[in-house]
Amino acid sequence: MTATLAAVPATLRLYGEIGQEVLAEDVASSLAAAGGRPITVAIFSFGGDAGTGIAISGLLARYPGKV
């Protein structure tokens, strides 16, 4: 899985092609594991599937903690 949540401070790393290596399901799982604590999102991607990117954007917008 390339969407991973590191230890404190929490960093969500989205590395790879969106929709292929970075999946919305993995991001959702990582955000659930963060439990609402503040996170930093690090993105290194050359692009990918727009629909998956929109889904990830929605997940981040609904996350209860500070992003």
N, C-alpha and C positions, 0 to 999 in steps of 0.2 A: 504494500500500500504506500503510495507516495504522499498522501495527505496524512500527516502525522502531527501529534501534539506533544511537544517537548515538555520537560519539567519546568519548574518555576524559573523565570517568568514564562507563562504559557505562550508558546509560539505555534501557530498553525502554519505549516509549510506546505504550499501548493506548488510542487515542482513537477513539471512535465506537461504533456499535451492534455488540455481540458477535454474530458469525455473519453480519453483513452487511458492515460496514466493517473489522472486526477478525476475522481468520480464524485458526484453529489452525495452518494450513499456513504462514502468514506468521510467526506466533510461533515455530514450529519452525525456520524458516529463519533468523530473527534470532538465536535461541539458538545454533544451530550456528555462525553467524558470530562469535558472542562467544567461542567456543572455551574455555569454562570459566572465563573471568575473571569477577570479581564484577560484578553488575549491580544496578541499581535499577529497579524497575518503577513506572511512573507510569500511573495509570488515570484516564481521564475518560470515563465511559460511563453512559448512562441505563438500560442493561440490554441485553437481547437474548436470544439462544438459550441456554437452560440447558445443553444438550448440548455446545455449543461452549465455554462457560465451564468446564465440567468438564474437557474435553480440554485447555484452556489451563492449568488448575490442575495437571493431571497432568504436563504438560510442564515447568512451573516446579518442581514437586516433584522431578522426576527430573534436573533440570539439575545438573551436577556442581559448578558454582561457587556462590558465596554469592549469594543472592537477597535 
